[in-house]
Amino acid sequence: MAISSLYEKNEEEREKIKNELKELLEKGNKTIYQVALNVGSYGTSRTIANFIATGKGEIINIDWYICKILSYVKFDDDRRGTRVYGCGMDMGFYIVYHLGIALYNDGYALTQKWLN
């Protein structure tokens, strides 16, 4: 299989995942609720759990979607959250801002709220 066809397949999968997450977000108020699970020992990484609330009162963890859509964050299997690297800024905002760009071409399309 050629590299270009692998890239196209990955982009198709990514678009499908983006559409699924958009559908979930449309059921709620487009607010991402976050919980800081861990700070790395040197303070340069964070593991953050990300949730949305639907109009039916369901709470859905969206870390898997985020890690598939934003290629520069990783899923932390041990802590069950999104691992992001960096310091000196609100890394939760960083995730939500870049997710807004990926989904809506607008970094401010989604809002963020810390739960801890």
C-alpha positions as CSV (number, residue, x, y, z in Angstrom):
1,M,0.0,0.0,0.0
2,A,1.4,3.4,-0.9
3,I,2.0,6.0,1.7
4,S,-0.4,8.4,0.0
5,S,-3.3,5.9,0.3
6,L,-2.4,5.4,4.0
7,Y,-2.5,9.1,4.6
8,E,-5.9,9.4,2.8
9,K,-7.3,6.5,4.9
10,N,-6.1,8.2,8.1
11,E,-7.6,11.5,7.0
12,E,-10.9,9.8,6.2
13,E,-10.9,8.2,9.7
14,R,-10.0,11.5,11.3
15,E,-12.9,13.3,9.5
16,K,-15.3,10.6,10.6
17,I,-14.2,11.0,14.3
18,K,-14.5,14.8,14.0
19,N,-18.1,14.5,12.8
20,E,-18.9,12.1,15.6
21,L,-17.6,14.5,18.2
22,K,-19.4,17.4,16.6
23,E,-22.7,15.5,16.8
24,L,-22.0,14.9,20.5
25,L,-21.2,18.5,21.1
26,E,-24.4,19.7,19.3
27,K,-26.4,17.8,21.9
28,G,-24.9,19.8,24.7
29,N,-23.7,23.4,25.2
30,K,-20.3,23.1,23.6
31,T,-18.5,23.3,27.0
32,I,-15.6,21.0,27.7
33,Y,-15.3,20.1,31.4
34,Q,-11.8,19.3,32.6
35,V,-10.2,17.6,35.5
36,A,-6.4,17.8,36.1
37,L,-5.3,14.2,36.8
38,N,-1.6,14.6,37.0
39,V,1.3,17.0,36.6
40,G,4.6,15.6,35.5
41,S,7.5,15.5,38.0
42,Y,9.3,18.4,36.1
43,G,6.1,20.3,35.6
44,T,6.3,20.2,31.8
45,S,3.4,17.8,31.1
46,R,-0.2,17.4,32.3
47,T,-2.8,14.7,32.1
48,I,-6.2,16.1,31.8
49,A,-9.6,14.3,31.6
50,N,-12.1,16.0,29.3
51,F,-15.8,15.6,29.5
52,I,-19.0,16.9,27.9
53,A,-22.5,17.0,29.2
54,T,-25.4,16.2,26.8
55,G,-28.8,17.8,27.0
56,K,-30.1,14.5,28.5
57,G,-27.8,14.8,31.5
58,E,-25.2,12.3,30.2
59,I,-21.5,12.8,31.0
60,I,-19.3,11.6,28.2
61,N,-15.5,11.3,28.4
62,I,-14.1,12.6,25.1
63,D,-10.3,12.0,25.6
64,W,-10.3,9.3,22.9
65,Y,-11.8,11.7,20.4
66,I,-9.3,14.5,21.3
67,C,-6.3,12.2,21.0
68,K,-7.4,11.0,17.6
69,I,-8.2,14.5,16.3
70,L,-5.2,16.4,17.8
71,S,-2.1,14.4,16.8
72,Y,0.2,16.2,19.2
73,V,-1.5,15.0,22.3
74,K,-1.4,11.4,23.6
75,F,-3.7,9.3,25.6
76,D,-2.3,8.4,29.0
77,D,-3.3,4.8,29.6
78,D,-2.2,4.8,33.2
79,R,-4.3,7.8,34.2
80,R,-7.0,7.5,31.6
81,G,-6.7,11.1,30.3
82,T,-5.2,13.3,27.6
83,R,-1.4,13.9,28.1
84,V,-0.3,17.3,26.9
85,Y,3.3,18.7,27.0
86,G,4.1,22.3,27.9
87,C,4.1,24.7,30.7
88,G,3.6,28.4,31.5
89,M,0.0,28.5,30.3
90,D,-3.4,27.0,30.9
91,M,-2.9,23.6,29.1
92,G,-6.7,22.9,29.5
93,F,-7.4,26.0,27.5
94,Y,-4.7,24.9,25.0
95,I,-6.5,21.6,24.3
96,V,-10.0,23.2,24.0
97,Y,-8.7,26.1,21.8
98,H,-7.0,23.7,19.4
99,L,-9.9,21.3,19.4
100,G,-12.2,24.3,18.4
101,I,-9.8,25.1,15.5
102,A,-9.8,21.4,14.3
103,L,-13.6,21.1,14.5
104,Y,-15.0,24.6,13.6
105,N,-12.0,26.6,12.3
106,D,-12.5,28.8,15.4
107,G,-10.5,28.5,18.6
108,Y,-13.3,30.1,20.6
109,A,-16.2,27.9,19.3
110,L,-15.9,25.8,22.5
111,T,-15.8,26.9,26.1
112,Q,-13.8,25.3,28.9
113,K,-14.5,24.8,32.6
114,W,-12.2,23.3,35.2
115,L,-13.9,21.0,37.7
116,N,-11.1,21.0,40.3
